[in-house]
Amino acid sequence: MRYILLSILLTLSAGSAVAAPFAYSVNSNGVDSATSDSLYRINLANGKTKRFNKVRLNETAINSDIEGLAFDANGILYAVDDADETLLTIDIETGLGQSVSGNPFNLELTSGKNYDFGLTFTCEGALLMASDDNQTLYRLNSETGSATIVGAVLKAPITALAAWGDKVYGLGQGSSNNTVLAPNLYAIDVETGKTTLIGALGNAAKLYVNGGLAFDTDGQLWAVTDRFNINNKDYPSQILKIDTESGEAEAIAETPVIGLESLAISEPLGCIPDVAPQVATGIPALGPLSILLMTLSLLLAGGLNIRVRN
C-alpha cells in the first residue's frame, strides 16, 4: 500500500509540473525563398515548429526583415522590420502585418542602414527597441512608430530585449563577419540607456549572429539564436535557457528552421498589480489537486506509522 501511494504522489507531482512554453518567431534569415520571412510557433522544449505564413502586408508585399517581436498587454503582436524601418502589428493566425501608422518607414530613422533590432514591452506599457549596429536604445510610440533615443549609446551591441517586472535584459550580438563580438547577457537601464554586463552565455551557446529573447510566465528567460552564415555555413537556430543572475546559457534544443532572430512568448510579465491589498476573510480554499495530495500524504503517513507499530 505504501508503495502504491508513493507512486501516485510522484505521478501527480510530475503531472503538475509546468511544461516549456510555446513562442513565436520569424525566420528573416531563412535560406528557402518559399518559407523564409514566415511566422513560426515554436515548442521551446523540443524545438518543433509550426509555420503559419509569410509576414506580409498583402499577397505580394512581404516584410522581408522582421528582427524584433513583442506582445503588448492586450496580446497584440508587434514587430519591427529592418528592411524599411517600420513598426507593425501581426495577426498570429494569418501572418498578415499592418503598419501601426498606415505607412512604411514610420520609425523615422535613416533608411537604407542595417540596424538589427530587438523589441520588448515593459510593465508600464513602454515599447523599447535596441539596435546592435549603432548600439542605441529607443522608445517607440506604439501608435505612430516614431523612435526616440533613450540616453547615451548602449556601449554594447544589443540584438534582443526582454523585460521582467521593472528589469530589462539584452542579448549581445554573437558574431559579425566571422568575428566573435559579445555573446553575453546584459542588464539595461531604461532611463539612461546604460548597459551592465551580467555574464557570458558560455560554451552551451553555439556560435550565433543575432537572436531573440523573451520571458515565460515562470520568469525563465529564453533565447533563440540566428546561426545563418556562421563561418560561411548555415545552421539551425538554437533554443537556450539563460540564467539572469550569471548570464550562463543552457542548451535546450535546435529547431529545423534556419534564420530565426526574434522571440515573443507572452504579454509583459513579472508586473506588480496596481490594486489595493486584499484583506483575508478566512482560510483560503485548497484546489482539488492540493486536497488529493494532502489526503494521499496523510494516508501514506498513516500507513508508515502502522507498519512501524507492527
C-alpha positions as CSV (number, residue, x, y, z in Angstrom):
1,M,0.0,0.0,0.0
2,R,2.8,2.4,0.9
3,Y,4.5,1.9,-2.5
4,I,1.2,2.4,-4.4
5,L,0.5,5.7,-2.6
6,L,4.1,6.9,-3.1
7,S,3.8,6.1,-6.8
8,I,0.5,8.1,-7.1
9,L,2.1,11.1,-5.3
10,L,5.1,11.1,-7.6
11,T,2.9,10.8,-10.7
12,L,0.7,13.7,-9.6
13,S,3.7,15.8,-8.8
14,A,5.3,15.1,-12.2
15,G,2.0,15.8,-14.0
16,S,1.6,19.1,-12.3
17,A,5.0,20.4,-13.4
18,V,4.8,23.4,-15.8
19,A,5.8,22.5,-19.4
20,A,8.1,24.6,-21.5
21,P,6.1,27.3,-23.3
22,F,5.4,28.0,-26.9
23,A,6.8,31.1,-28.6
24,Y,6.6,33.0,-31.8
25,S,9.5,33.9,-34.2
26,V,10.2,34.9,-37.8
27,N,13.0,33.3,-39.9
28,S,14.1,36.6,-41.5
29,N,17.4,35.0,-42.5
30,G,15.8,31.8,-43.9
31,V,17.5,30.1,-46.8
32,D,14.4,28.8,-48.6
33,S,12.7,31.5,-50.5
34,A,9.4,29.6,-50.2
35,T,9.3,29.7,-46.4
36,S,11.7,32.5,-45.4
37,D,10.3,35.6,-43.6
38,S,7.5,33.4,-42.1
39,L,5.9,33.4,-38.7
40,Y,6.5,30.3,-36.7
41,R,5.3,28.9,-33.4
42,I,8.0,27.0,-31.5
43,N,7.8,24.4,-28.8
44,L,10.7,25.6,-26.7
45,A,11.0,22.2,-25.0
46,N,11.9,20.3,-28.2
47,G,12.4,22.8,-31.0
48,K,9.4,21.6,-33.0
49,T,7.8,24.3,-35.1
50,K,4.6,25.2,-36.9
51,R,4.7,27.6,-39.8
52,F,1.8,29.9,-40.3
53,N,2.6,32.1,-43.3
54,K,4.9,34.8,-44.6
55,V,4.7,38.0,-42.7
56,R,3.2,40.4,-45.3
57,L,1.1,43.4,-45.9
58,N,-0.7,41.6,-48.7
59,E,0.0,38.7,-51.0
60,T,2.8,40.5,-52.8
61,A,4.3,42.9,-50.2
62,I,6.4,40.7,-48.0
63,N,8.0,42.1,-44.8
64,S,11.5,40.8,-45.5
65,D,13.5,41.5,-42.4
66,I,11.5,41.1,-39.2
67,E,14.0,41.4,-36.4
68,G,12.0,42.0,-33.2
69,L,8.7,40.7,-31.8
70,A,6.9,41.6,-28.6
71,F,3.3,41.1,-27.3
72,D,1.7,44.1,-25.6
73,A,-0.6,43.9,-22.6
74,N,-3.6,43.1,-24.8
75,G,-1.9,40.2,-26.6
76,I,-1.3,42.1,-29.8
77,L,2.0,41.0,-31.5
78,Y,4.2,43.9,-32.6
79,A,7.1,43.6,-34.9
80,V,9.8,45.8,-36.4
81,D,11.0,45.4,-39.9
82,D,14.6,46.4,-40.6
83,A,14.1,46.4,-44.4
84,D,12.0,49.5,-44.3
85,E,12.4,50.7,-40.7
86,T,8.7,50.1,-39.9
87,L,6.8,49.2,-36.7
88,L,3.8,46.9,-37.5
89,T,1.4,44.5,-35.9
90,I,1.0,40.9,-37.0
91,D,-2.1,38.7,-37.0
92,I,-0.7,35.4,-35.5
93,E,-3.3,33.3,-37.3
94,T,-2.6,34.6,-40.8
95,G,0.8,36.3,-40.7
96,L,-0.7,39.5,-42.1
97,G,1.0,42.6,-41.0
98,Q,-0.2,46.2,-40.7
99,S,1.9,49.3,-40.2
100,V,0.8,51.0,-37.0
101,S,0.7,54.3,-38.8
102,G,-0.5,53.0,-42.1
103,N,2.8,53.9,-43.8
104,P,6.3,52.3,-44.1
105,F,9.4,54.0,-42.6
106,N,7.4,55.1,-39.6
107,L,10.3,54.7,-37.2
108,E,11.6,57.9,-38.8
109,L,15.2,56.6,-38.9
110,T,17.7,56.9,-41.6
111,S,16.7,54.4,-44.3
112,G,19.0,52.0,-46.0
113,K,21.0,51.1,-42.9
114,N,21.3,47.7,-41.2
115,Y,20.1,48.3,-37.7
116,D,19.5,44.8,-36.4
117,F,16.6,45.5,-34.0
118,G,15.4,43.9,-30.7
119,L,11.9,44.7,-29.2
120,T,10.1,44.4,-25.9
121,F,7.2,45.9,-23.9
122,T,7.6,46.9,-20.2
123,C,5.0,46.6,-17.5
124,E,4.4,50.4,-17.8
125,G,3.5,49.9,-21.5
126,A,6.7,51.4,-22.9
127,L,7.8,49.9,-26.2
128,L,11.6,49.6,-26.3
129,M,13.8,48.9,-29.3
130,A,17.5,48.3,-29.4
131,S,19.9,48.3,-32.4
132,D,23.1,46.3,-32.2
133,D,24.6,48.1,-35.2
134,N,24.6,51.6,-33.7
135,Q,24.4,50.4,-30.1
136,T,21.3,52.6,-29.3
137,L,18.2,52.1,-27.1
138,Y,15.0,53.7,-28.4
139,R,11.5,54.3,-27.0
140,L,8.8,53.8,-29.7
141,N,5.4,55.4,-30.0
142,S,3.2,52.3,-30.4
143,E,0.6,54.2,-32.4
144,T,2.8,56.1,-34.8
145,G,6.1,54.1,-34.7
146,S,8.2,57.2,-34.1
147,A,11.5,56.3,-32.4
148,T,13.2,58.4,-29.7
149,I,16.7,57.8,-28.5
150,V,17.0,56.9,-24.8
151,G,20.1,58.3,-23.1
152,A,23.6,57.7,-24.4
153,V,24.9,54.8,-26.5
154,L,24.5,51.4,-25.0
155,K,28.2,50.6,-25.4
156,A,27.2,47.0,-26.3
157,P,25.8,45.5,-29.5
158,I,22.4,44.6,-28.1
159,T,20.5,42.4,-30.6
160,A,17.4,41.4,-28.5
161,L,15.5,42.7,-25.5
162,A,13.3,41.2,-22.8
163,A,11.6,42.7,-19.7
164,W,10.6,41.1,-16.4
165,G,8.9,43.5,-14.0
166,D,11.0,46.7,-13.9
167,K,14.1,44.9,-15.2
168,V,15.2,44.9,-18.8
169,Y,17.7,42.5,-20.2
170,G,19.6,42.5,-23.5
171,L,21.3,39.8,-25.6
172,G,24.6,40.8,-27.1
173,Q,25.3,40.1,-30.8
174,G,27.2,36.9,-31.2
175,S,29.4,37.4,-34.3
176,S,29.7,39.6,-37.4
177,N,31.9,38.9,-40.4
178,N,33.2,35.7,-38.6
179,T,34.4,37.8,-35.7
180,V,33.1,36.9,-32.2
181,L,31.6,40.1,-30.6
182,A,29.5,39.9,-27.4
183,P,27.7,36.6,-26.7
184,N,26.7,37.9,-23.3
185,L,23.6,38.8,-21.2
186,Y,23.3,42.5,-20.1
187,A,21.1,44.5,-17.8
188,I,19.8,47.7,-19.3
189,D,18.9,50.9,-17.5
190,V,15.8,52.2,-19.5
191,E,16.3,55.7,-18.2
192,T,19.9,56.2,-19.2
193,G,20.5,53.6,-21.8
194,K,23.4,52.2,-19.8
195,T,24.3,48.5,-20.1
196,T,25.8,46.4,-17.3
197,L,27.4,43.1,-18.2
198,I,25.8,40.2,-16.3
199,G,27.9,37.4,-17.8
200,A,28.8,35.4,-20.8
201,L,26.4,32.8,-22.2
202,G,29.2,30.2,-22.1
203,N,30.0,27.1,-24.2
204,A,26.5,25.8,-24.3
205,A,25.6,28.6,-26.7
206,K,26.9,27.8,-30.2
207,L,28.2,30.5,-32.4
208,Y,25.4,32.8,-33.5
209,V,24.9,36.2,-35.2
210,N,21.7,37.6,-33.8
211,G,18.8,36.3,-31.7
212,G,15.5,36.8,-29.9
213,L,14.9,37.0,-26.1
214,A,11.7,36.5,-24.0
215,F,10.5,35.5,-20.6
216,D,7.9,32.8,-19.8
217,T,5.3,33.1,-17.1
218,D,7.6,31.4,-14.5
219,G,10.2,34.1,-15.0
220,Q,12.5,31.9,-17.0
221,L,14.5,33.7,-19.7
222,W,14.6,32.1,-23.1
223,A,16.6,32.8,-26.3
224,V,16.6,31.7,-29.9
225,T,19.7,32.3,-31.9
226,D,20.2,33.0,-35.6
227,R,23.0,30.8,-36.9
228,F,22.8,31.9,-40.5
229,N,26.2,32.3,-42.3
230,I,28.4,31.1,-39.4
231,N,31.9,30.7,-41.0
232,N,30.1,30.6,-44.4
233,K,27.7,27.8,-43.3
234,D,24.1,27.9,-42.2
235,Y,22.9,26.1,-39.1
236,P,19.5,25.5,-37.4
237,S,18.5,28.1,-34.8
238,Q,19.3,27.0,-31.2
239,I,17.0,27.3,-28.2
240,L,18.6,28.4,-24.9
241,K,17.6,29.0,-21.3
242,I,19.5,31.8,-19.7
243,D,20.2,32.4,-16.0
244,T,19.5,36.1,-15.3
245,E,21.9,36.1,-12.3
246,S,25.0,34.8,-14.1
247,G,24.2,35.1,-17.8
248,E,25.0,31.4,-18.3
249,A,23.0,29.6,-21.0
250,E,21.7,26.1,-21.1
251,A,21.2,24.4,-24.4
252,I,17.7,23.0,-24.7
253,A,17.0,22.1,-28.4
254,E,17.6,23.1,-32.0
255,T,14.8,23.9,-34.5
256,P,14.6,22.6,-38.0
257,V,14.4,26.2,-39.1
258,I,17.4,28.4,-40.1
259,G,17.5,32.1,-39.5
260,L,15.2,32.8,-36.5
261,E,16.2,36.1,-34.9
262,S,13.2,37.2,-32.8
263,L,11.2,35.7,-29.9
264,A,7.8,36.5,-28.3
265,I,6.1,34.4,-25.6
266,S,3.6,36.4,-23.7
267,E,2.4,39.9,-22.7
268,P,4.6,41.8,-20.2
269,L,5.3,39.6,-17.2
270,G,6.6,40.0,-13.6
271,C,4.4,43.1,-13.2
272,I,3.1,44.2,-9.8
273,P,-0.7,44.5,-10.0
274,D,-1.9,48.0,-9.4
275,V,-4.6,47.1,-7.0
276,A,-5.3,47.7,-3.3
277,P,-4.2,44.9,-0.9
278,Q,-6.9,42.4,-0.2
279,V,-7.8,41.6,3.4
280,A,-8.1,37.9,4.1
281,T,-11.5,36.9,5.5
282,G,-10.9,33.3,6.1
283,I,-8.7,30.3,5.4
284,P,-8.0,30.0,1.6
285,A,-9.7,27.1,0.0
286,L,-7.5,24.4,-1.5
287,G,-7.9,23.2,-5.0
288,P,-8.8,19.6,-5.9
289,L,-5.2,18.6,-6.6
290,S,-4.0,20.1,-3.4
291,I,-6.7,18.3,-1.4
292,L,-5.9,15.0,-3.1
293,L,-2.2,15.4,-2.5
294,M,-2.8,16.2,1.2
295,T,-5.1,13.2,1.6
296,L,-2.7,10.8,0.0
297,S,0.2,12.2,2.1
298,L,-1.9,11.6,5.3
299,L,-2.7,8.1,4.2
300,L,0.9,7.4,3.4
301,A,2.0,8.8,6.8
302,G,-0.7,6.7,8.5
303,G,0.4,3.6,6.6
304,L,4.0,4.1,7.6
305,N,3.0,4.6,11.2
306,I,1.0,1.4,11.3
307,R,3.9,-0.5,9.7
308,V,6.3,0.8,12.4
309,R,4.0,-0.3,15.2
310,N,3.7,-3.8,13.8
